[in-house]
């Protein structure tokens, strides 16, 4: 899988500069078939599979998202800090630990 920056370079070399696929393959180290595939599909951004790892925060995602949205609309002095948000999550039953660096 190639990243977006490399894909944009490949498209620029081929479509704007008219560079041959063989030359692009030589410069990037990718196979000619890979380059052809991305050029033929017209893919602007490669799609990566969704992450499937479970998190302790998954069950609190909606609540946390609403809290963060609400806090973003408040003035700086009225916002709750990270420690206060963490304490509220613990009150709801969150059992994860807070990273020591976050407390500084």
SULZI-V96657 format. One record per residue. N is the residue number from 0. RES is the residue in one letter. OMEGA is omega in whole degrees, -180 to 180 (* if undefined). Layout:
N;RES;OMEGA
N;RES;OMEGA
//
This chain:
0;X;180
1;X;-178
2;X;-173
3;X;-178
4;X;180
5;X;178
6;X;179
7;X;177
8;X;179
9;X;-179
10;X;180
11;X;-179
12;X;-175
13;X;-171
14;X;-177
15;X;-177
16;X;178
17;X;-178
18;X;180
19;X;-180
20;X;179
21;X;179
22;X;177
23;X;179
24;X;180
25;X;-178
26;X;-176
27;X;-177
28;X;177
29;X;178
30;X;179
31;X;179
32;X;178
33;X;180
34;X;178
35;X;-178
36;X;-178
37;X;178
38;X;-177
39;X;-178
40;X;-175
41;X;-179
42;X;178
43;X;177
44;X;176
45;X;-180
46;X;180
47;X;179
48;X;179
49;X;180
50;X;-175
51;X;-179
52;X;-179
53;X;180
54;X;177
55;X;-178
56;X;-176
57;X;-178
58;X;179
59;X;-173
60;X;-179
61;X;-180
62;X;-179
63;X;178
64;X;179
65;X;177
66;X;-178
67;X;177
68;X;179
69;X;-179
70;X;-178
71;X;180
72;X;179
73;X;174
74;X;-174
75;X;-177
76;X;-179
77;X;-179
78;X;173
79;X;179
80;X;-176
81;X;-179
82;X;-180
83;X;177
84;X;178
85;X;179
86;X;177
87;X;177
88;X;179
89;X;178
90;X;178
91;X;178
92;X;179
93;X;-176
94;X;-180
95;X;180
96;X;178
97;X;-180
98;X;-178
99;X;179
100;X;-178
101;X;-177
102;X;-177
103;X;*
//
